[in-house]
Amino acid sequence: MRMKGKNVLLCVSGGIAVYKAVALVSKLTQAGANVKVIMTDSAKKFVTPLTFQVMSKNDVYFDTFDEKESSVIAHIDLADWADLIIIAPATANVIGKLANGIADDMLTTTYFAATCPVWVAPAMNVHMYDHPAVKRNISRLSEDGCSFIEPSEGYLACGYVGKGRLEEPEKITQLVIEYFESEARK
Ligand SMILES: Cc1cc2nc3c(=O)[nH]c(=O)nc-3n(C[C@H](O)[C@H](O)[C@H](O)COP(=O)(O)O)c2cc1C
């Protein structure tokens, strides 16, 4: 239980790699982290919230206006709860919205309310990843303080081979464990 007591907020946007985000929740929880999940509407087209609910043993959030607890505002409460936010997979769309201050859903609204570190793990078609607008948005987000887990190279679901694969859940979990261990040594 190397991450006991650590709160990880996993923000899932709508790419084919959503299935890997399910494995990521499993790995993080097995390593002792408390995990809560936010999904975009597009992410829900790939995997249902129920899957993430079962894997995380927590409610899954996707509607900014669905205020379950009257004593708190959900997106502020989640942002305050998180020790670390991971956006995985991060679509070109969500990266663009975050880089440009757009907060029009639960994921993006919570991001702007957060003060903890944010890690972004892009996953997309190789040409999307190479697009100047996407590159521009990634460098803007880096300037804003986000860290990036670069996609790896290999066979992509779209049939292309190139850079764009979401980093493997085991690798991301290892990075998270190392991050919390290094924070504990400070
Ligand atoms: C089958 C399929 C796979 C997709 N995979 C990706 C992807 O890997 N990365 C990406 O940036 N967009 C991908 N998209 C496009 C996004 O779903 C689309 O841009 C959507 O508006 C993203 O919404 P969100 O960022 O709010 O989740 C895919 C769409 C489809 C239909």
The ligand as a Gaussian input file, in Angstrom:
#p B3LYP/6-31G(d) Opt

LIG

0 1
 C      -13.589000       5.878000     -32.345000
 C      -13.059000       7.225000     -31.914000
 C      -11.821000       7.308000     -31.349000
 C      -11.301000       8.553000     -30.962000
 N      -10.068000       8.590000     -30.401000
 C       -9.547000       9.797000     -30.067000
 C       -8.258000       9.867000     -29.498000
 O       -7.589000       8.834000     -29.265000
 N       -7.749000      11.070000     -29.196000
 C       -8.443000      12.232000     -29.445000
 O       -7.908000      13.310000     -29.172000
 N       -9.704000      12.191000     -29.956000
 C      -10.254000      11.014000     -30.275000
 N      -11.525000      10.960000     -30.809000
 C      -12.252000      12.213000     -31.016000
 C      -12.860000      12.717000     -29.709000
 O      -13.730000      11.740000     -29.166000
 C      -13.625000      14.031000     -29.977000
 O      -12.704000      15.041000     -30.363000
 C      -14.417000      14.477000     -28.777000
 O      -15.045000      15.708000     -29.091000
 C      -13.560000      14.642000     -27.539000
 O      -14.329000      15.111000     -26.469000
 P      -13.727000      15.320000     -25.018000
 O      -12.397000      15.969000     -25.190000
 O      -14.702000      16.228000     -24.336000
 O      -13.674000      14.005000     -24.355000
 C      -12.071000       9.739000     -31.168000
 C      -13.342000       9.635000     -31.702000
 C      -13.829000       8.396000     -32.097000
 C      -15.203000       8.321000     -32.689000

